[in-house]
Amino acid sequence: MPKVRHYADLVTVLSGLSWLVVYWSISLTAQVGSIEPTLAALLMLGALVLVSFVHRPIRVLLRRYHVRKRRTEMWMHILALPLTLAFCFGIVIESVLAPLSGPQKMLLFNVFATAGWLVFVVTVLIKLAIHQLRRRNSGNGRAEG
């Protein structure tokens, strides 16, 4: 069972990172004025999705409950919450300071999405540490008794 959790954590952390690459490539595309960064990021993401659907062991692994549960948690951290925060902060910034352009709004979302992903990674690491401590303590209790 612990291996499933480790695989689920690894898959979701890498999935979140790949989506962050796509988000940041959109900001880079707006800054540079060329669509190559976004096309490269989408090509990378498409290749990962294709490999995950074609490669049978990965496909079986991705069907498991823990992976789907972790992915839902990851989406909350890198999409739902950052969109809400960027919207609220964008309204405040526009009303107090100055209007934001489209690339500036996207940059604001990217910053929140990256922060959310980092919070997700730290949360996963803390859960992993707690799980390891519990497993170690339960193993010590059995050896003594």
Salt bridges, closest charged atoms under 4 A:
ASP9 OD1 - ARG70 NE 2.56
GLU73 OE1 - LYS127 NZ 3.50
GLU94 OE2 - LYS105 NZ 3.39
